[in-house]
Amino acid sequence: MQLNQTLMDDLPIGKFVTMIYAMLDARSREITVVSAGHLRPLLINGECSFLDVDTGMPLGLGTSSYPECTIPLKAGHPTPVLYRREPLWSLLFLLTG
C-alpha cells in the first residue's frame, strides 16, 4: 500500500503502473501471487496455464485492495516459471527442494 500511495503522490496525472508480485515458499511448494491491474500471468509447472488471479487497480490510480492467490506447485517439476510477455519483468523460480 505504501508503494501505491507513493506513486499516487509522485506520478503525473493519468500515469500508472501495472505489476505482478509473487512470493515462493519452497518448503510448502506454494506460490502466492498478487496483481495490480496486470494481465494474467502464465505458470509453467509441468503444464502451461494462465492463472485466474483477482486483480486490484493499477498502482498510482487510487486506493485499492490487492487479493492474494496461493497456488500449490506440482512435485517433480523443479523449475516452475511464472511470466507474462514482457521478458524484462519475467519471474524465474528455481526450486532446490
N, C-alpha and C positions, 0 to 999 in steps of 0.2 A: 504494500500500500504506500510505503514511503516513496518508492520509485515513481509510482503513478502521480503522486502529489508533486514531486519534483518536476516531472515532465509537464504537468498542467501549468506550473508556475513559469517554466523556462521556455517551452516551445512556442513558436508563433501560432496565432490562431489558425485553425484548420490543419495543423500538422499533428501527427500521431505516430505511434509505434505499435506494430503487432509483434507478438512474441509467444514462443512455446518454452516452458520451463519444465525440465524433467529431473527427477531425483531417482537414482538407482539404489536399491537395497540389495546388495549382492548376497547377503545371508538368507534373506527370505525369498530371493529371486522375484522381486516385485519392482515395478517402475511406477512412480507417481507422476502424473502429467497435469499441468495447469496451462490453460490457453488464455491469452489476452487478445482476442479478436483475430487470431491467426487461423489459417487454413488447417484442416485436419492433418495430423502427422501420419506418416506411413511407418508401421512397425514391421520389421523383418526379423522373424524369430522362428525359423523352421518353415514358415509360410509368410506371405505378404498380406497385410490388411491395413486399411485406413482405420484409425481409432475414432470411435464415437466419443468425442470429448466436448462437454459443455464448455462454452466459452464466455468470458466476460467481455466487456468493451475493450477496444484497443487502448493502450496506455496513453495518457495525455488528454483524453476527451472528457473525462468526468469520473465521478465516484462509481465504482462497480464492485461486484463480488466476483471472485475467481474460484469456481468449484474445482476440487481435486478429483482426479480419476485414477484409481490404482488398478494396475493390470498385472496379473501373475505371468511370469515368463516360463516357457516350457523348458524342462530339464533336457539335457543332452544337446542343446544348441548353444555353444559357448560364446557366440558373438551376435547378440541381438543389436539391431541398428534401428534408430528412430530418426527419421529425417523428413524434410519437405524438399521442394525443388531447388531451393537455394543452397548450393554446396557450401557457401561460407558459413551458413547457420546450421549445418548438419551436426547432429549429435551422434557420436560413435561410442558405444559402451562395450568394453571387453570384460567379460566375467572370468574370474580366476578360480571360482569355486564350483 
